[in-house]
Amino acid sequence: MKNWLLLSVLLSVKPAFSSPSVEMLHWWTADGEESALAVVAEQFDSLPFTLKSEPITGGGGGPAKAILQARAIAGYSPDIALMEGPAIQSWAALGFLNNVNEVAASHGWDKSLYPDIKAIHQYEGNYVAIPLNIHRLNWMWINRKVLNQHQLSSPQTWESLLLALTTLKANGVSPLALGEDPWQIVQIFENIAFGVGGANYYRQAFVDLDPDALNSSETLEALNRFRALANIVGNDLPNISWNQGTKALLDGEYAFQFTGDWALGEMFSFEGEIPDYIECSAFPSTEKGFIYNVDSLAFFTKITGEDRNMIPIMASLSSPQFLLKFSQKKGSIPAQANISVNELSRCQQKSYQDYTHASTKGAAMPSLTDSMAVNPVLQNAVSNELYRYFMDPSISAETLIGHLHAINNEVFR
């Protein structure tokens, strides 16, 4: 009897060699991100492959992108890599990426993808990566319990926001959940810049890096506001990650957090839903708009000296059912326009409404900080200058603008 039982167990176990592993390099390491990653892993349960997750710690994905580049140069790229923005076309131009045209055709991407999202994922007429979702960056996350304790209402303008932050600090309350990571800080600047000048200015100044836009009164005003915020929160920032900041916001240690809706994924992982006392509000702006980031998956060619048929994986990771489940955990909205958001949270439904409105009005803008607007060389150079400006009060706005001009001339000369 024991022998028969042992035999039945052995027969029920799928041999390791029957499911070749597929390596995916990514930077989803926070709790909410790991919940979304689990949805990816579930898709592999019905595939003849085993997912080998390779997480690289580091908010914003900087370390992961560096490791990906080093591995590609050394000749052992992962099978799949998480990517963002212009990097997709750069990798495709170098010949590293498989096209996903077959899957794009089966899902009707020419019609179901938003125009901005479609452009990001194409190179020379081919689709070269799978768009998973759309994150919004110009959010304010507000703990209304903390505001109510100090008789403050949710701010709708920059002036009322500055007053709330100042009042909280004067009352001994830490106003803003913000760590010392450069990307956390610079992300706030792009929210401020959009809030000052709107979509056209943001595009000209921080996507096109137009000299006239950079040297405008709007840039000076944006930098002055950035400095005002620095003066309130100080340059001695805590060493906390963005997800630690979200947890502290939920616990009432802070009143505000200015970050993308990946914060929602953390809230879902902590609370199961958005607590009633948490408010999601667009960052104050003279014009309604949406600053976005997109999580994309790219499939590398000649990974281990042999080509594999990755079509089943591509198809599985681009199905509408999967994309909806993924956004339910990640806090984002699906990248395909044909997916209903009725099952998503109140904040995600608001994000969807604001994105579709902004997209039709030309007010949906790619994030500079999160690798969506410009190439990585420009992104890093501009971000470093803005970070130094925030941390060093001796740097004037005029000096910073001069540095941005110099970067632009150096890269494009």
Secondary structure as the mmCIF struct_conf table of DSSP 4:
data_model
#
loop_
_struct_conf.conf_type_id
_struct_conf.id
_struct_conf.beg_label_comp_id
_struct_conf.beg_label_asym_id
_struct_conf.beg_label_seq_id
_struct_conf.end_label_comp_id
_struct_conf.end_label_asym_id
_struct_conf.end_label_seq_id
HELX_RH_AL_P HELX_RH_AL_P1 LYS A 2 SER A 12
BEND BEND1 VAL A 13 VAL A 13
HELX_LH_PP_P HELX_LH_PP_P1 LYS A 14 PRO A 15
HELX_RH_3T_P HELX_RH_3T_P1 ALA A 16 SER A 18
BEND BEND2 SER A 19 SER A 19
STRN STRN1 SER A 21 HIS A 26
BEND BEND3 ALA A 30 ALA A 30
HELX_RH_AL_P HELX_RH_AL_P2 ASP A 31 GLN A 43
HELX_RH_3T_P HELX_RH_3T_P2 PHE A 44 SER A 46
BEND BEND4 LEU A 47 PHE A 49
STRN STRN2 THR A 50 PRO A 55
HELX_RH_3T_P HELX_RH_3T_P3 GLY A 59 GLY A 61
HELX_RH_AL_P HELX_RH_AL_P3 GLY A 62 ALA A 74
TURN_TY1_P TURN_TY1_P1 GLY A 75 GLY A 75
BEND BEND5 ASP A 79 ASP A 79
STRN STRN3 ILE A 80 MET A 83
TURN_TY1_P TURN_TY1_P2 GLY A 85 PRO A 86
HELX_RH_AL_P HELX_RH_AL_P4 ALA A 87 ALA A 93
TURN_TY1_P TURN_TY1_P3 LEU A 94 GLY A 95
STRN STRN4 LEU A 97 LEU A 97
HELX_RH_AL_P HELX_RH_AL_P5 ASN A 101 SER A 106
TURN_TY1_P TURN_TY1_P4 HIS A 107 GLY A 108
HELX_RH_AL_P HELX_RH_AL_P6 TRP A 109 SER A 112
STRN STRN5 LEU A 113 LEU A 113
HELX_RH_AL_P HELX_RH_AL_P7 PRO A 115 ILE A 120
TURN_TY1_P TURN_TY1_P5 HIS A 121 HIS A 121
STRN STRN6 GLN A 122 TYR A 123
TURN_TY1_P TURN_TY1_P6 GLU A 124 GLY A 125
STRN STRN7 ASN A 126 TYR A 127
BEND BEND6 ALA A 129 ALA A 129
STRN STRN8 ILE A 130 PRO A 131
STRN STRN9 ASN A 133 ARG A 136
BEND BEND7 ASN A 138 ASN A 138
STRN STRN10 TRP A 139 ASN A 143
HELX_RH_AL_P HELX_RH_AL_P8 ARG A 144 GLN A 149
TURN_TY1_P TURN_TY1_P7 HIS A 150 GLN A 151
HELX_LH_PP_P HELX_LH_PP_P2 SER A 153 PRO A 155
BEND BEND8 THR A 157 THR A 157
HELX_RH_AL_P HELX_RH_AL_P9 TRP A 158 ALA A 170
TURN_TY1_P TURN_TY1_P8 ASN A 171 GLY A 172
STRN STRN11 LEU A 176 LEU A 176
BEND BEND9 GLU A 180 GLU A 180
HELX_RH_AL_P HELX_RH_AL_P10 PRO A 182 PHE A 206
TURN_TY1_P TURN_TY1_P9 VAL A 207 VAL A 207
BEND BEND10 ASP A 208 ASP A 208
HELX_RH_AL_P HELX_RH_AL_P11 PRO A 211 LEU A 214
TURN_TY1_P TURN_TY1_P10 ASN A 215 ASN A 215
BEND BEND11 SER A 216 SER A 216
HELX_RH_AL_P HELX_RH_AL_P12 SER A 217 VAL A 233
BEND BEND12 ASN A 235 ASN A 235
HELX_RH_AL_P HELX_RH_AL_P13 TRP A 242 LEU A 250
TURN_TY1_P TURN_TY1_P11 ASP A 251 GLY A 252
BEND BEND13 GLU A 253 GLU A 253
BEND BEND14 ALA A 255 ALA A 255
STRN STRN12 PHE A 256 GLN A 257
TURN_TY1_P TURN_TY1_P12 ASP A 261 ASP A 261
HELX_RH_AL_P HELX_RH_AL_P14 TRP A 262 GLU A 271
BEND BEND15 GLY A 272 GLU A 273
TURN_TY1_P TURN_TY1_P13 ASP A 276 TYR A 277
STRN STRN13 ILE A 278 ALA A 282
HELX_LH_PP_P HELX_LH_PP_P3 PHE A 283 PRO A 284
BEND BEND16 THR A 286 GLU A 287
STRN STRN14 PHE A 290 ASN A 293
STRN STRN15 SER A 296 PHE A 299
STRN STRN16 PHE A 300 PHE A 300
BEND BEND17 THR A 301 GLU A 306
HELX_RH_AL_P HELX_RH_AL_P15 ILE A 311 SER A 316
TURN_TY1_P TURN_TY1_P14 LEU A 317 SER A 318
HELX_RH_AL_P HELX_RH_AL_P16 PRO A 320 LYS A 330
BEND BEND18 GLY A 331 SER A 332
STRN STRN17 ILE A 333 PRO A 334
BEND BEND19 ALA A 335 ALA A 335
STRN STRN18 GLN A 336 GLN A 336
TURN_TY1_P TURN_TY1_P15 ALA A 337 ASN A 338
BEND BEND20 ILE A 339 ILE A 339
TURN_TY1_P TURN_TY1_P16 ASN A 342 GLU A 343
BEND BEND21 LEU A 344 LEU A 344
HELX_RH_AL_P HELX_RH_AL_P17 ARG A 346 LYS A 361
TURN_TY1_P TURN_TY1_P17 GLY A 362 GLY A 362
STRN STRN19 ALA A 364 PRO A 366
TURN_TY1_P TURN_TY1_P18 LEU A 368 SER A 371
BEND BEND22 MET A 372 VAL A 374
HELX_RH_AL_P HELX_RH_AL_P18 PRO A 376 MET A 391
TURN_TY1_P TURN_TY1_P19 PRO A 393 SER A 394
BEND BEND23 ILE A 395 ILE A 395
HELX_RH_AL_P HELX_RH_AL_P19 ALA A 397 PHE A 412
#
